[in-house]
Amino acid sequence: MVNMADYKTLTIGDRVITAGNSEQFKTGDWRSLTPVLSIGKCINCLTCWIYCPDSCVIVENEKMTGFKLSHCKGCGICAESCPKDAIAMTEERA
């Protein structure tokens, strides 16, 4: 049930009016597929990092080390762009 009084607290158009706050919004909660890295297959080409629309690929010392799952929506672009099939999309587990 929606509380109709809540509409009074929303900004016009429910827009984000402060810059640089995307880190606060954990958008990975609606994910149904999770990327899983096979480190043995990864050649660290970082193609996944280039194509990830949410900047969820973690790179340390020029090597792909994993994913920031709190922001990953499970779109699978990283897996599709990987030339070595080092990323598999698996069903999200509760």
TILOTI-193740 format. One line per 2 residues: number of its first residue (from 1); their letters; for each residue x, y, z negated of N, C-alpha, C. Coordinates in Angstrom, 1 decimal, decimal comma, m for minus. Each point is the difference from the previous one (the first is absolute). Layout:
! TILOTI-193740
NUM> a> X Y Z X Y Z X Y Z ~ ...
This chain:
! TILOTI-193740
1> mv> 0,8 m1,2 0,0 m0,8 1,2 0,0 0,9 1,2 0,0 ~ m0,3 0,9 0,9 0,8 1,3 0,1 m0,5 1,0 m0,9
3> nm> 0,8 0,6 m0,8 m0,4 1,1 m0,9 0,0 1,3 0,9 ~ m1,2 0,5 0,2 m0,2 1,2 0,9 0,6 1,2 m0,6
5> ad> 0,3 0,1 m1,3 0,7 1,2 m0,6 1,4 0,0 0,5 ~ 0,6 m1,1 0,4 1,4 0,0 0,4 0,3 0,9 1,2
7> yk> m1,0 0,2 0,9 0,2 0,8 1,2 0,5 1,4 m0,4 ~ m0,4 0,5 m1,2 0,4 1,4 m0,3 1,5 0,1 m0,3
9> tl> 0,7 m1,1 m0,3 1,4 0,1 m0,3 0,9 m0,2 1,2 ~ m0,6 m0,3 1,2 0,8 m0,2 1,2 0,3 1,4 0,6
11> ti> 1,2 0,0 0,7 0,3 1,2 0,7 m0,8 0,0 1,3 ~ m0,1 1,1 0,7 m0,8 0,1 1,2 0,6 m1,0 1,0
13> gd> m0,8 m0,9 0,6 0,5 m1,0 0,9 0,8 m1,1 m0,6 ~ 0,1 0,0 m1,3 0,8 m0,9 m0,8 1,4 m0,1 0,6
15> rv> 0,6 1,1 0,3 1,3 0,1 0,5 1,1 0,0 m1,1 ~ 1,2 m0,4 0,4 1,1 0,1 m0,9 0,6 1,4 0,1
17> it> 0,0 0,8 m1,0 0,4 1,4 0,1 1,4 0,3 m0,5 ~ 0,7 m1,0 m0,6 1,3 0,2 m0,4 1,0 m0,9 0,9
19> ag> 1,1 0,6 0,3 0,9 m0,6 0,9 0,9 m1,0 m0,8 ~ 0,5 m1,1 0,7 1,0 m0,9 m0,6 m0,5 m0,9 m1,0
21> ns> m1,3 m0,3 0,0 m0,6 m0,8 m1,1 m0,3 m1,4 0,4 ~ 0,3 m0,4 1,2 m0,4 m1,4 0,5 0,6 m1,1 m0,8
23> eq> 1,1 0,2 m0,7 0,6 m1,0 m0,8 m0,9 m0,4 m1,2 ~ m0,9 0,9 m0,4 m0,9 m0,2 m1,1 m1,1 m1,0 0,4
25> fk> m0,4 m0,1 1,3 m1,1 m0,8 0,4 0,5 m1,4 0,4 ~ m0,4 m1,0 m0,8 0,4 m1,4 0,2 m1,0 m0,6 1,1
27> tg> 0,3 0,1 1,2 m0,8 m0,4 1,1 0,1 m1,5 0,3 ~ 0,9 m0,7 m0,6 0,1 m1,5 0,2 m1,0 m0,8 m0,6
29> dw> m0,9 0,6 m0,8 m1,0 m0,8 m0,7 m1,1 m0,6 0,9 ~ m0,1 0,5 1,2 m1,1 m0,5 0,9 0,6 m1,0 1,0
31> rs> 1,3 m0,4 m0,2 0,7 m0,9 0,9 m0,6 m1,4 m0,1 ~ m0,2 m0,7 1,1 m0,4 m1,4 0,0 1,1 m0,9 0,5
33> lt> 1,0 0,5 0,7 1,2 m0,7 0,4 1,2 0,7 m0,5 ~ 1,0 m0,9 m0,4 1,3 0,5 m0,6 1,1 m0,4 0,8
35> pv> 1,0 1,0 0,3 1,2 m0,4 0,7 0,9 m0,7 m0,9 ~ 0,6 m1,1 0,6 1,0 m0,8 m0,8 1,3 m0,1 0,9
37> ls> 1,1 0,4 m0,6 1,3 0,1 0,7 0,7 m1,4 m0,1 ~ 0,5 m0,5 1,1 0,9 m1,1 0,0 1,4 0,6 0,2
39> ig> 0,8 0,2 m1,0 1,3 0,6 0,0 0,9 m0,7 1,0 ~ 0,0 m1,3 0,0 0,9 m0,8 0,9 m0,2 0,3 1,5
41> kc> m1,2 0,4 0,4 m0,3 0,3 1,4 0,3 1,5 0,3 ~ m0,1 0,9 m1,0 0,2 1,4 0,2 1,4 0,4 0,5
43> in> 0,0 0,8 1,1 1,3 0,5 0,5 0,3 1,4 m0,4 ~ m0,9 0,6 m0,8 0,1 1,4 m0,4 0,0 1,0 1,1
45> cl> m0,8 m0,3 1,0 m0,1 1,0 1,1 m0,8 1,2 m0,4 ~ m0,8 m0,2 m1,1 m0,9 1,1 m0,5 m1,1 0,4 0,9
47> tc> m0,4 m0,8 1,0 m1,1 0,3 0,8 m1,3 0,1 m0,8 ~ m0,1 m0,8 m1,0 m1,2 0,0 m0,9 0,0 1,4 m0,7
49> wi> 1,1 0,5 m0,5 0,1 1,3 m0,7 m0,5 1,1 1,0 ~ 0,4 m0,1 1,2 m0,3 1,1 1,0 m1,5 0,0 0,2
51> yc> m0,6 m1,2 0,2 m1,4 m0,1 0,4 m1,0 0,1 m1,2 ~ 0,4 m0,3 m1,2 m1,0 0,0 m1,1 m0,6 1,4 m0,2
53> pd> m1,4 0,0 0,2 m0,6 1,3 m0,1 m0,1 0,6 m1,4 ~ 0,3 m0,8 m1,0 m0,2 0,5 m1,4 1,4 0,0 m0,8
55> sc> 1,1 m0,1 0,7 1,3 0,0 m0,6 0,1 m1,0 m1,1 ~ m0,4 m1,2 0,2 0,0 m1,0 m1,1 1,2 m0,9 0,1
57> vi> 0,8 0,1 1,0 1,2 m0,9 0,1 1,1 0,6 m0,8 ~ 0,5 m0,8 m0,9 1,1 0,4 m0,9 1,3 m0,3 0,6
59> ve> 0,9 1,0 0,2 1,3 m0,2 0,6 1,0 0,5 m1,0 ~ 1,0 m0,9 m0,3 1,1 0,4 m0,9 1,3 m0,4 0,6
61> ne> 0,9 0,9 0,1 1,3 m0,3 0,6 m0,1 m0,5 1,4 ~ m0,9 0,7 0,8 m0,2 m0,3 1,4 m0,6 m1,5 0,2
63> km> m0,6 m0,6 m1,0 m0,6 m1,3 0,1 m1,4 0,0 m0,5 ~ m0,9 m0,7 0,7 m1,4 m0,1 m0,4 0,0 m0,9 m1,2
65> tg> m0,6 0,4 m1,1 0,0 m0,8 m1,2 m1,4 m0,4 m0,5 ~ m1,1 0,6 0,6 m1,3 m0,4 m0,4 m1,0 1,1 0,4
67> fk> m1,1 0,0 m0,8 m1,1 0,9 0,3 m0,6 0,7 m1,2 ~ m0,4 1,2 0,1 m0,6 0,8 m1,0 m1,5 m0,4 0,1
69> ls> m0,4 m1,0 m0,7 m1,4 m0,5 0,1 m1,1 0,9 m0,5 ~ 0,4 0,9 m0,9 m1,0 0,9 m0,5 m0,6 0,9 1,0
71> hc> 0,7 0,2 1,2 m0,5 0,8 1,1 m0,2 m0,8 1,2 ~ 0,4 m1,2 0,1 m0,2 m0,8 1,2 m1,5 m0,4 0,2
73> kg> m0,6 0,3 1,1 m1,4 m0,4 0,3 m0,1 m1,3 0,7 ~ 1,1 m0,7 0,3 m0,1 m1,3 0,6 m0,3 0,0 1,5
75> cg> 0,3 1,1 0,7 m0,3 0,1 1,4 0,7 m1,0 0,9 ~ 1,2 m0,4 m0,4 0,7 m1,0 0,8 0,9 0,6 1,1
77> ic> 0,1 1,3 0,1 0,8 0,6 1,0 1,5 m0,4 m0,2 ~ 0,4 m0,1 m1,2 1,4 m0,4 m0,3 0,3 m1,4 0,6
79> ae> m1,0 m0,9 m0,3 0,2 m1,4 0,5 m0,1 m0,1 1,5 ~ m0,8 0,8 0,6 m0,2 0,0 1,5 1,3 0,6 0,7
81> sc> 0,6 1,0 m0,7 1,2 0,6 0,6 1,3 m0,7 m0,2 ~ 0,0 m1,0 m0,9 1,2 m0,7 m0,4 0,5 m0,9 1,2
83> pk> 1,2 0,2 0,5 0,4 m0,8 1,2 0,4 m1,4 m0,4 ~ 0,2 m0,3 m1,3 0,5 m1,3 m0,5 m1,1 m0,7 m0,8
85> da> m1,2 0,5 0,0 m1,1 m0,7 m0,8 0,4 m0,2 m1,5 ~ 0,7 1,0 m0,5 0,5 m0,1 m1,4 m1,1 0,5 m1,0
87> ia> m1,1 0,5 0,5 m1,1 0,5 m0,9 m1,3 m0,8 0,4 ~ m0,5 m0,7 m1,0 m1,3 m0,7 0,2 m1,1 0,7 m0,9
89> mt> m1,2 0,0 0,6 m1,1 0,6 m0,7 m0,8 m1,2 m0,7 ~ m0,1 0,1 m1,3 m0,7 m1,0 m0,7 m1,2 0,5 m0,8
91> ee> m1,0 m0,8 m0,3 m1,2 0,5 m0,7 0,4 0,5 m1,3 ~ m0,6 1,1 m0,4 0,2 0,7 m1,3 m0,6 m0,9 m1,1
93> ra> 0,8 m0,2 m1,0 m0,5 m0,8 m1,2 m0,3 0,9 m1,1 ~ m1,1 m0,3 m0,7 m0,5 0,8 m1,1 0,8 m0,2 m1,2
